[in-house]
Amino acid sequence: MSNAFRLLLRKVASGTHTSKDLTRAEAEAALVMILRQEATPAQIGAFLIAHRIKRPTFEEMAGMLDAYDRLGSKLAPVTNGKSVIILSSPYDGRSRTAPVTPLTALVLAAAGINVIMHGGDRMPTKEGVPFIEIWQGLDIHWQSLTLEQIQAVLNQTGFGFIYLADHFPLAQAIVTYRDQIGKRPPLATLELMWSPYQGVAHLACGFVHPPTETNMRQAFALRGFEQYTTIKGSEGSCDLPRDRSAIIGLGEERLILNARDFGFSNFEVPFTSTAELIKEMRQVLEGEESEYRRSLIWNSGFYLWRMGGSSSLEAGFTLAESLIVSGKVREKLEEVKQAIAEASKL
């Protein structure tokens, strides 16, 4: 048993009236001991559930991000000098609405904006479809690539994907605890805030509950991080919804967008199966009109504007549609596929 961890556990797990918040340094130390599994399984499980009940503070989240930065793999700055965005979405996947994030990433990359995503396999407790399965369905295989190989793909194509099992095995090893406790621990929020990149990047992260977004903003401020966008997105992702107002945080400012105001209907494309999703994606890449394509234009147009790729939202939507219809997005997918094949030989 780790006596050092036991002291930290006592602070957060002493009950409603006597539990105490951890300092930033204590939170970092606690998560480092969890990730390295210097704490016992009983201690780790107790901490995760107690911390969920207590609710993490922004100082604790900042400290936990410090631990992720210390132990997690990170890509080096891109060589093309262009802007970088991290599209950070829930690791527990989607089960009700069709994700457009992967194709949004390709639209942005086709427009000359570097994009990095990260994710793992199906995550307890939701077990929604993860990005890695979607990329596999599109014949893009990120598994088993070294960090250096992914770096080569990023530098060549403007797109890279960090796969948790390969590049952050310490965090992957904690997945089993999430399954056993049956609840999403604060680590689920932490993953949305993490940037697996050493250079300057803009982070886009989703949230569900307003207090979570407040914690995010305060933790970012404590860490001196200013380039981010928070989205009350579909199922907590960074995909802008169409069936309700999209509540977006631009730092301290708020932007509320309604799809209807820009000529989109309020139809939200449902997720029915992974196979059907891949089919819809391939049809869009071939230039076919669909509600899924309209959701893609709605999302990628916003991010093009947010990253300075267009002068207005309307111009962003127009540019996104042009890139899709012209085949540029399909070409980017093939470019990434070829770059992975070449990097695999290195």
C-alpha positions as a Markdown table, in Angstrom:
| # | Residue | x | y | z |
|---|---|---|---|---|
| 1 | Met | 0.0 | 0.0 | 0.0 |
| 2 | Ser | 1.2 | 3.5 | -0.8 |
| 3 | Asn | 1.1 | 5.6 | 2.4 |
| 4 | Ala | 1.7 | 8.8 | 0.5 |
| 5 | Phe | -1.4 | 8.1 | -1.7 |
| 6 | Arg | -3.4 | 7.0 | 1.4 |
| 7 | Leu | -3.0 | 10.6 | 2.9 |
| 8 | Leu | -4.3 | 12.1 | -0.4 |
| 9 | Leu | -7.2 | 9.6 | -0.5 |
| 10 | Arg | -8.2 | 10.5 | 3.1 |
| 11 | Lys | -8.6 | 14.1 | 2.0 |
| 12 | Val | -11.1 | 13.5 | -0.8 |
| 13 | Ala | -12.9 | 10.5 | 0.7 |
| 14 | Ser | -13.8 | 11.7 | 4.2 |
| 15 | Gly | -17.4 | 12.4 | 3.5 |
| 16 | Thr | -19.6 | 15.3 | 2.7 |
| 17 | His | -18.7 | 17.5 | 5.6 |
| 18 | Thr | -15.1 | 16.6 | 6.2 |
| 19 | Ser | -13.5 | 15.9 | 2.8 |
| 20 | Lys | -11.1 | 18.5 | 1.5 |
| 21 | Asp | -9.9 | 19.7 | -1.9 |
| 22 | Leu | -6.5 | 18.8 | -3.1 |
| 23 | Thr | -4.0 | 21.5 | -4.1 |
| 24 | Arg | -2.8 | 21.5 | -7.7 |
| 25 | Ala | 0.5 | 19.8 | -6.6 |
| 26 | Glu | -1.4 | 17.2 | -4.6 |
| 27 | Ala | -3.7 | 16.4 | -7.5 |
| 28 | Glu | -0.8 | 16.0 | -9.9 |
| 29 | Ala | 1.0 | 13.7 | -7.4 |
| 30 | Ala | -2.2 | 11.7 | -6.9 |
| 31 | Leu | -2.8 | 11.1 | -10.6 |
| 32 | Val | 0.9 | 10.3 | -11.2 |
| 33 | Met | 0.7 | 7.6 | -8.5 |
| 34 | Ile | -2.6 | 6.3 | -10.1 |
| 35 | Leu | -1.2 | 6.2 | -13.6 |
| 36 | Arg | 2.0 | 4.5 | -12.5 |
| 37 | Gln | -0.2 | 2.2 | -10.3 |
| 38 | Glu | 2.0 | 2.9 | -7.3 |
| 39 | Ala | -1.3 | 3.1 | -5.4 |
| 40 | Thr | -3.1 | -0.2 | -4.8 |
| 41 | Pro | -6.1 | -1.2 | -6.9 |
| 42 | Ala | -8.3 | -0.6 | -3.8 |
| 43 | Gln | -6.9 | 2.8 | -3.4 |
| 44 | Ile | -7.3 | 3.7 | -7.1 |
| 45 | Gly | -10.9 | 2.6 | -7.2 |
| 46 | Ala | -11.7 | 4.4 | -3.9 |
| 47 | Phe | -10.1 | 7.6 | -5.2 |
| 48 | Leu | -11.9 | 7.6 | -8.5 |
| 49 | Ile | -15.3 | 7.1 | -7.1 |
| 50 | Ala | -14.7 | 9.5 | -4.1 |
| 51 | His | -13.4 | 12.2 | -6.4 |
| 52 | Arg | -16.5 | 11.8 | -8.6 |
| 53 | Ile | -18.8 | 12.2 | -5.6 |
| 54 | Lys | -16.8 | 15.2 | -4.2 |
| 55 | Arg | -16.5 | 16.8 | -7.7 |
| 56 | Pro | -13.1 | 18.0 | -8.8 |
| 57 | Thr | -12.1 | 21.7 | -8.5 |
| 58 | Phe | -10.4 | 23.6 | -11.3 |
| 59 | Glu | -7.2 | 23.5 | -9.3 |
| 60 | Glu | -7.4 | 19.8 | -9.1 |
| 61 | Met | -8.1 | 19.5 | -12.8 |
| 62 | Ala | -5.1 | 21.8 | -13.5 |
| 63 | Gly | -2.9 | 19.5 | -11.4 |
| 64 | Met | -4.2 | 16.4 | -13.2 |
| 65 | Leu | -3.4 | 18.0 | -16.5 |
| 66 | Asp | 0.1 | 18.6 | -15.2 |
| 67 | Ala | 0.3 | 14.9 | -14.6 |
| 68 | Tyr | -0.9 | 14.1 | -18.2 |
| 69 | Asp | 1.6 | 16.5 | -19.6 |
| 70 | Arg | 4.4 | 14.8 | -17.6 |
| 71 | Leu | 3.6 | 11.2 | -18.5 |
| 72 | Gly | 1.6 | 11.3 | -21.8 |
| 73 | Ser | 3.2 | 11.2 | -25.3 |
| 74 | Lys | 3.2 | 14.4 | -27.3 |
| 75 | Leu | 3.7 | 15.2 | -31.0 |
| 76 | Ala | 6.4 | 17.7 | -31.8 |
| 77 | Pro | 5.5 | 21.0 | -33.5 |
| 78 | Val | 4.6 | 20.7 | -37.2 |
| 79 | Thr | 7.1 | 21.6 | -39.8 |
| 80 | Asn | 4.8 | 23.6 | -42.1 |
| 81 | Gly | 4.3 | 26.5 | -39.7 |
| 82 | Lys | 0.5 | 26.5 | -40.1 |
| 83 | Ser | -2.0 | 26.7 | -37.3 |
| 84 | Val | -3.0 | 23.6 | -35.4 |
| 85 | Ile | -6.3 | 22.6 | -33.8 |
| 86 | Ile | -6.9 | 19.7 | -31.4 |
| 87 | Leu | -10.3 | 18.2 | -31.9 |
| 88 | Ser | -10.9 | 16.7 | -28.5 |
| 89 | Ser | -14.0 | 14.6 | -28.1 |
| 90 | Pro | -15.2 | 12.1 | -25.4 |
| 91 | Tyr | -13.4 | 8.9 | -25.2 |
| 92 | Asp | -16.7 | 7.1 | -24.4 |
| 93 | Gly | -17.8 | 7.6 | -28.0 |
| 94 | Arg | -21.2 | 8.3 | -29.5 |
| 95 | Ser | -24.3 | 6.1 | -29.3 |
| 96 | Arg | -27.3 | 8.4 | -30.3 |
| 97 | Thr | -26.0 | 10.9 | -32.9 |
| 98 | Ala | -23.8 | 10.4 | -35.9 |
| 99 | Pro | -20.3 | 11.9 | -35.3 |
| 100 | Val | -18.9 | 14.2 | -38.0 |
| 101 | Thr | -15.6 | 15.0 | -36.2 |
| 102 | Pro | -13.4 | 12.7 | -38.4 |
| 103 | Leu | -14.6 | 14.2 | -41.7 |
| 104 | Thr | -14.4 | 17.7 | -40.1 |
| 105 | Ala | -10.8 | 17.0 | -39.4 |
| 106 | Leu | -10.2 | 16.1 | -43.1 |
| 107 | Val | -12.0 | 19.2 | -44.3 |
| 108 | Leu | -9.8 | 21.4 | -42.1 |
| 109 | Ala | -6.7 | 19.6 | -43.2 |
| 110 | Ala | -7.8 | 20.0 | -46.9 |
| 111 | Ala | -8.0 | 23.7 | -46.2 |
| 112 | Gly | -4.4 | 23.9 | -44.9 |
| 113 | Ile | -5.2 | 23.7 | -41.1 |
| 114 | Asn | -3.3 | 21.1 | -39.1 |
| 115 | Val | -5.5 | 18.8 | -37.1 |
| 116 | Ile | -4.7 | 16.4 | -34.3 |
| 117 | Met | -7.2 | 14.0 | -32.7 |
| 118 | His | -6.7 | 11.4 | -30.0 |
| 119 | Gly | -8.8 | 8.5 | -28.7 |
| 120 | Gly | -8.9 | 4.9 | -27.6 |
| 121 | Asp | -11.1 | 1.8 | -27.9 |
| 122 | Arg | -14.6 | 1.5 | -26.6 |
| 123 | Met | -14.7 | 3.1 | -23.2 |
| 124 | Pro | -16.7 | 2.1 | -20.2 |
| 125 | Thr | -19.4 | 2.9 | -19.2 |
| 126 | Lys | -21.0 | 4.2 | -22.3 |
| 127 | Glu | -19.1 | 2.0 | -24.8 |
| 128 | Gly | -20.0 | 4.3 | -27.7 |
| 129 | Val | -18.4 | 4.0 | -31.1 |
| 130 | Pro | -14.8 | 5.3 | -30.8 |
| 131 | Phe | -12.9 | 7.2 | -33.5 |
| 132 | Ile | -10.4 | 4.4 | -34.0 |
| 133 | Glu | -13.2 | 2.1 | -35.3 |
| 134 | Ile | -14.5 | 4.9 | -37.6 |
| 135 | Trp | -11.0 | 5.4 | -39.1 |
| 136 | Gln | -10.6 | 1.6 | -39.5 |
| 137 | Gly | -13.9 | 1.6 | -41.4 |
| 138 | Leu | -12.4 | 4.3 | -43.7 |
| 139 | Asp | -9.4 | 2.1 | -44.2 |
| 140 | Ile | -7.1 | 4.4 | -42.1 |
| 141 | His | -5.2 | 2.3 | -39.5 |
| 142 | Trp | -3.5 | 4.3 | -36.7 |
| 143 | Gln | -2.8 | 1.3 | -34.5 |
| 144 | Ser | 0.8 | 0.1 | -34.0 |
| 145 | Leu | 2.3 | 3.3 | -35.4 |
| 146 | Thr | 5.2 | 4.8 | -33.5 |
| 147 | Leu | 5.0 | 8.4 | -32.4 |
| 148 | Glu | 7.7 | 9.2 | -35.0 |
| 149 | Gln | 5.6 | 7.6 | -37.7 |
| 150 | Ile | 2.6 | 9.6 | -36.7 |
| 151 | Gln | 4.7 | 12.7 | -36.7 |
| 152 | Ala | 5.8 | 12.0 | -40.3 |
| 153 | Val | 2.1 | 11.6 | -41.3 |
| 154 | Leu | 1.2 | 14.9 | -39.5 |
| 155 | Asn | 4.0 | 16.8 | -41.2 |
| 156 | Gln | 3.2 | 15.4 | -44.6 |
| 157 | Thr | -0.7 | 15.6 | -44.5 |
| 158 | Gly | -1.6 | 18.1 | -41.8 |
| 159 | Phe | -3.4 | 15.4 | -39.8 |
| 160 | Gly | -2.4 | 13.0 | -37.0 |
| 161 | Phe | -4.1 | 10.7 | -34.5 |
| 162 | Ile | -2.8 | 9.7 | -31.1 |
| 163 | Tyr | -4.0 | 6.2 | -30.1 |
| 164 | Leu | -4.3 | 5.8 | -26.3 |
| 165 | Ala | -3.3 | 2.1 | -26.2 |
| 166 | Asp | -0.1 | 2.7 | -28.1 |
| 167 | His | 1.0 | 6.2 | -26.9 |
| 168 | Phe | -0.4 | 6.5 | -23.4 |
| 169 | Pro | -0.4 | 3.0 | -22.0 |
| 170 | Leu | -0.4 | 4.3 | -18.5 |
| 171 | Ala | -3.8 | 5.9 | -19.1 |
| 172 | Gln | -5.0 | 2.8 | -21.0 |
| 173 | Ala | -4.3 | 0.7 | -18.0 |
| 174 | Ile | -6.8 | 2.7 | -15.9 |
| 175 | Val | -9.7 | 1.8 | -18.3 |
| 176 | Thr | -10.4 | -1.4 | -16.4 |
| 177 | Tyr | -11.1 | 0.6 | -13.2 |
| 178 | Arg | -13.6 | 2.7 | -15.1 |
| 179 | Asp | -15.5 | -0.5 | -16.0 |
| 180 | Gln | -15.4 | -1.9 | -12.5 |
| 181 | Ile | -16.6 | 1.3 | -10.7 |
| 182 | Gly | -19.4 | 1.7 | -13.2 |
| 183 | Lys | -19.2 | 5.5 | -13.4 |
| 184 | Arg | -17.3 | 8.0 | -15.4 |
| 185 | Pro | -14.5 | 9.4 | -13.2 |
| 186 | Pro | -13.1 | 12.9 | -13.5 |
| 187 | Leu | -10.5 | 11.5 | -15.9 |
| 188 | Ala | -13.3 | 11.6 | -18.5 |
| 189 | Thr | -13.3 | 15.4 | -18.3 |
| 190 | Leu | -9.5 | 15.5 | -18.1 |
| 191 | Glu | -9.2 | 13.7 | -21.5 |
| 192 | Leu | -11.2 | 16.4 | -23.2 |
| 193 | Met | -8.8 | 19.1 | -21.9 |
| 194 | Trp | -5.6 | 17.3 | -22.8 |
| 195 | Ser | -3.4 | 18.3 | -25.8 |
| 196 | Pro | -1.0 | 15.6 | -27.0 |
| 197 | Tyr | 1.1 | 18.3 | -28.8 |
| 198 | Gln | 4.2 | 20.1 | -27.8 |
| 199 | Gly | 3.7 | 23.3 | -29.8 |
| 200 | Val | 1.1 | 26.0 | -29.8 |
| 201 | Ala | -2.4 | 24.7 | -30.7 |
| 202 | His | -6.0 | 25.7 | -30.4 |
| 203 | Leu | -8.0 | 23.1 | -28.4 |
| 204 | Ala | -11.7 | 22.4 | -29.1 |
| 205 | Cys | -13.4 | 20.4 | -26.4 |
| 206 | Gly | -17.0 | 19.5 | -25.7 |
| 207 | Phe | -19.0 | 19.4 | -22.5 |
| 208 | Val | -22.5 | 18.5 | -21.2 |
| 209 | His | -23.0 | 20.2 | -17.9 |
| 210 | Pro | -22.3 | 24.0 | -17.5 |
| 211 | Pro | -20.3 | 23.5 | -14.2 |
| 212 | Thr | -17.9 | 21.3 | -16.2 |
| 213 | Glu | -17.3 | 24.0 | -18.7 |
| 214 | Thr | -16.7 | 26.5 | -15.9 |
| 215 | Asn | -14.1 | 24.2 | -14.4 |
| 216 | Met | -12.4 | 23.8 | -17.7 |
| 217 | Arg | -12.1 | 27.6 | -18.2 |
| 218 | Gln | -10.8 | 28.2 | -14.8 |
| 219 | Ala | -8.3 | 25.3 | -15.1 |
| 220 | Phe | -7.1 | 26.6 | -18.4 |
| 221 | Ala | -6.7 | 30.1 | -16.9 |
| 222 | Leu | -4.7 | 28.7 | -14.0 |
| 223 | Arg | -2.3 | 27.0 | -16.5 |
| 224 | Gly | -2.0 | 30.1 | -18.6 |
| 225 | Phe | -3.7 | 28.5 | -21.6 |
| 226 | Glu | -5.8 | 30.8 | -23.7 |
| 227 | Gln | -6.4 | 29.3 | -27.2 |
| 228 | Tyr | -9.5 | 27.1 | -26.8 |
| 229 | Thr | -13.1 | 26.7 | -27.7 |
| 230 | Thr | -15.7 | 25.0 | -25.6 |
| 231 | Ile | -18.8 | 23.5 | -27.1 |
| 232 | Lys | -22.0 | 22.2 | -25.5 |
| 233 | Gly | -21.9 | 19.7 | -28.3 |
| 234 | Ser | -23.7 | 16.5 | -29.4 |
| 235 | Glu | -23.4 | 14.0 | -26.6 |
| 236 | Gly | -20.6 | 16.1 | -25.0 |
| 237 | Ser | -18.5 | 16.1 | -28.2 |
| 238 | Cys | -17.1 | 19.1 | -30.0 |
| 239 | Asp | -19.6 | 18.6 | -32.8 |
| 240 | Leu | -22.1 | 21.5 | -33.0 |
| 241 | Pro | -25.6 | 20.2 | -32.7 |
| 242 | Arg | -28.3 | 21.1 | -35.2 |
| 243 | Asp | -31.4 | 20.2 | -33.2 |
| 244 | Arg | -30.8 | 22.8 | -30.5 |
| 245 | Ser | -28.8 | 26.0 | -30.0 |
| 246 | Ala | -25.0 | 25.5 | -30.1 |
| 247 | Ile | -23.6 | 27.1 | -27.0 |
| 248 | Ile | -20.0 | 27.9 | -27.6 |
| 249 | Gly | -17.3 | 29.4 | -25.4 |
| 250 | Leu | -14.8 | 31.6 | -27.1 |
| 251 | Gly | -12.7 | 32.1 | -24.0 |
| 252 | Glu | -14.7 | 34.3 | -21.7 |
| 253 | Glu | -17.1 | 35.2 | -24.4 |
| 254 | Arg | -20.3 | 33.3 | -25.4 |
| 255 | Leu | -21.6 | 32.6 | -28.9 |
| 256 | Ile | -24.9 | 31.0 | -29.5 |
| 257 | Leu | -25.6 | 29.6 | -33.0 |
| 258 | Asn | -28.8 | 28.1 | -34.4 |
| 259 | Ala | -28.5 | 26.0 | -37.5 |
| 260 | Arg | -31.8 | 27.4 | -38.8 |
| 261 | Asp | -30.4 | 30.9 | -38.9 |
| 262 | Phe | -27.9 | 29.8 | -41.5 |
| 263 | Gly | -30.2 | 27.8 | -43.7 |
| 264 | Phe | -29.8 | 24.4 | -42.1 |
| 265 | Ser | -32.7 | 22.4 | -40.7 |
| 266 | Asn | -32.8 | 21.3 | -37.1 |
| 267 | Phe | -32.5 | 17.6 | -38.1 |
| 268 | Glu | -29.9 | 15.7 | -36.1 |
| 269 | Val | -28.5 | 12.7 | -38.0 |
| 270 | Pro | -29.0 | 9.6 | -35.7 |
| 271 | Phe | -26.4 | 7.0 | -35.2 |
| 272 | Thr | -27.8 | 3.6 | -36.1 |
| 273 | Ser | -24.7 | 1.4 | -36.6 |
| 274 | Thr | -21.0 | 1.8 | -37.3 |
| 275 | Ala | -21.5 | 0.2 | -40.8 |
| 276 | Glu | -24.2 | 2.6 | -41.7 |
| 277 | Leu | -22.1 | 5.6 | -40.5 |
| 278 | Ile | -19.2 | 4.5 | -42.6 |
| 279 | Lys | -21.5 | 4.1 | -45.6 |
| 280 | Glu | -22.8 | 7.7 | -45.1 |
| 281 | Met | -19.3 | 9.0 | -44.7 |
| 282 | Arg | -18.2 | 7.4 | -48.0 |
| 283 | Gln | -21.2 | 8.7 | -49.8 |
| 284 | Val | -20.4 | 12.2 | -48.6 |
| 285 | Leu | -16.8 | 11.8 | -49.7 |
| 286 | Glu | -18.1 | 10.9 | -53.2 |
| 287 | Gly | -20.0 | 14.1 | -53.3 |
| 288 | Glu | -23.5 | 12.9 | -52.6 |
| 289 | Glu | -26.0 | 15.2 | -50.9 |
| 290 | Ser | -27.4 | 14.1 | -47.5 |
| 291 | Glu | -28.3 | 15.4 | -44.1 |
| 292 | Tyr | -25.0 | 14.0 | -42.9 |
| 293 | Arg | -23.2 | 16.2 | -45.4 |
| 294 | Arg | -25.2 | 19.2 | -44.2 |
| 295 | Ser | -24.1 | 18.4 | -40.6 |
| 296 | Leu | -20.5 | 18.2 | -41.8 |
| 297 | Ile | -20.8 | 21.6 | -43.6 |
| 298 | Trp | -22.3 | 23.1 | -40.4 |
| 299 | Asn | -19.4 | 21.9 | -38.3 |
| 300 | Ser | -16.4 | 22.3 | -40.5 |
| 301 | Gly | -17.6 | 25.7 | -41.7 |
| 302 | Phe | -17.7 | 26.9 | -38.1 |
| 303 | Tyr | -14.2 | 25.5 | -37.4 |
| 304 | Leu | -12.8 | 27.0 | -40.6 |
| 305 | Trp | -14.1 | 30.4 | -39.4 |
| 306 | Arg | -12.8 | 29.9 | -35.9 |
| 307 | Met | -9.3 | 29.0 | -37.1 |
| 308 | Gly | -9.1 | 32.0 | -39.5 |
| 309 | Gly | -9.6 | 29.9 | -42.6 |
| 310 | Ser | -12.6 | 32.1 | -43.7 |
| 311 | Ser | -13.7 | 35.6 | -43.1 |
| 312 | Ser | -17.2 | 34.8 | -41.8 |
| 313 | Leu | -19.3 | 31.8 | -40.8 |
| 314 | Glu | -21.2 | 32.0 | -44.1 |
| 315 | Ala | -17.9 | 31.9 | -46.0 |
| 316 | Gly | -16.8 | 29.0 | -43.9 |
| 317 | Phe | -19.9 | 27.0 | -44.9 |
| 318 | Thr | -19.3 | 27.9 | -48.6 |
| 319 | Leu | -15.6 | 26.8 | -48.4 |
| 320 | Ala | -16.5 | 23.6 | -46.6 |
| 321 | Glu | -19.0 | 22.6 | -49.2 |
| 322 | Ser | -16.6 | 23.5 | -52.0 |
| 323 | Leu | -13.9 | 21.3 | -50.5 |
| 324 | Ile | -16.3 | 18.4 | -50.2 |
| 325 | Val | -17.9 | 18.7 | -53.6 |
| 326 | Ser | -14.6 | 19.2 | -55.4 |
| 327 | Gly | -13.2 | 16.0 | -54.0 |
| 328 | Lys | -10.5 | 17.7 | -52.0 |
| 329 | Val | -11.7 | 16.0 | -48.8 |
| 330 | Arg | -11.7 | 12.6 | -50.4 |
| 331 | Glu | -8.2 | 13.3 | -51.8 |
| 332 | Lys | -7.0 | 14.2 | -48.3 |
| 333 | Leu | -8.3 | 10.9 | -47.0 |
| 334 | Glu | -6.3 | 9.1 | -49.7 |
| 335 | Glu | -3.3 | 11.2 | -48.9 |
| 336 | Val | -3.4 | 10.3 | -45.2 |
| 337 | Lys | -3.8 | 6.6 | -46.1 |
| 338 | Gln | -0.8 | 6.7 | -48.4 |
| 339 | Ala | 1.3 | 8.7 | -45.9 |
| 340 | Ile | 0.5 | 6.0 | -43.2 |
| 341 | Ala | 1.6 | 3.3 | -45.6 |
| 342 | Glu | 4.9 | 5.1 | -46.3 |
| 343 | Ala | 5.5 | 5.9 | -42.6 |
| 344 | Ser | 4.9 | 2.2 | -41.7 |
| 345 | Lys | 8.0 | 1.4 | -43.7 |
| 346 | Leu | 10.3 | 3.8 | -41.8 |
